[in-house]
Amino acid sequence: MAGKITKQTPETLQLLREAFSWGCTDSEACCYADISTSTLYNICAANPSFLELKNKLKNTPMMKARRVINGALDDDDVSTAHKVIDRKEGLKVKNEITGADGGPVESKWTVEFVNAETTGK
């Protein structure tokens, strides 16, 4: 009887590290590494340091995004500054509807009265 085939190869672990550094879910990373989720969980159970690394790597895209945003703010990017403030405090700009040339909105109603006696009723 042959021994148990293991998927915990250096290549598999590298594929998992890559996927997790992109922010992939466990399921997505397993798909990329061509392993089952139960195999991933077995790897993590047998190797707690890999589990810790996996959790750190999953934060990589968010950290990169924060770095880019902070760089834009350092460059006095007004658009980014507005987006950061809007995201943090919510959009506080009041939208107003105006009519022609910024004046008030005009609405016109037409009411037509019909004589019931002349319509044949």
N, C-alpha and C positions, 0 to 999 in steps of 0.2 A: 504494500500500500504506500502510495506516495505521500510525502509530507505536505503540510498545509501551505498553499501558495499565499504569499504575503504581498500586499500592495504598498507596504510601507518601504518604498525604495527611495533613494536620494532624489530620483527624477520626480516621483510623485510628490514628495514633500516640497520640492522646488516649485512645481506647478501650483500647489496649494498656496505657497507663500506669495507667488505672483498674483493669483486671483484675489487673495485677501488684501493685498496691497492696493488693488483697484477698488476695494470696497464691496466685493462680491459677498453674497450671502453664503451660508454653508452649502446650500443646495447648488448654487451656481458654481462655487469653487469645486465641488465634487464632480459636477458635469465637466468642467474644464480639465480636471485631473483624471477623469474617467474612473472614478471610484464611487461606491455607494456612500450615503450619509452615515450608515452604520460603521463603515470602515473608517471614516473620518472620526467618528466618536470613539472608536476603539483606539485609534492613533492618539487622540487627545487624552484618553484615560490612561494609556500606557506611558504617555510623555507629557506631564503637566507643564513643562516649559514650552512645549509646542502650543498648547492651549493658550498660555499667556501671550505668546508671540502672535497667534492668530487674532486675539482680541485687540492687540496693539496695532497690527497691520490693517485691520478693518477701519481704523480711524485715519489712515494715511490720506485718502482723498479730501476729507474735511480739513485736515491740517494744511494740505497744499492750497486749498481754496482760501483758507484764512490768510496764508502767506501772500497770495496774490492780491487779495483785497487790501491787506495792510500795505503792500507795496504801492498799490494805486493811491491809497490815502497819503502815503509818504510823498507821492508825486503831486499832491494837491488836486487829484482828479475829482472835480465837483460832482460829476454824475455818480461816481461810486459813493461819495460822501452822502449824497441824497438818498441813494438806495439803502445804505447802512442805517441811516437815521429812520427812514420809512419802515424798514424791517424791524428795527428795535422799538420804535414808538408808535408804529401804525401810521397810516396815511392820514395826516391831519389837514389836508387841503380841502377846502370847501368848493365843490363844483357848483357853478351857477349856470342857469340857462338864461340867455338874453335873446332879445329880438333883433331886428335889423339895426345895424349901426350901434349895437350895444344897448339899445333901448329896451323897454319892457316888451314882453311877449304879448302879441295881440291875438285875440281869438275872436272869430266872427261866427255868429249863429244865424241861421236863417230859419224862420218859422213860417210855414205856409198854412193858412187856414183854408179849409175846403168846406163849402156849403153842402151839407149832406142832402139837401132837397134838390140841388141841381145835378147831383151825381147819380140820380136814379134810385136812391135808397129810401 
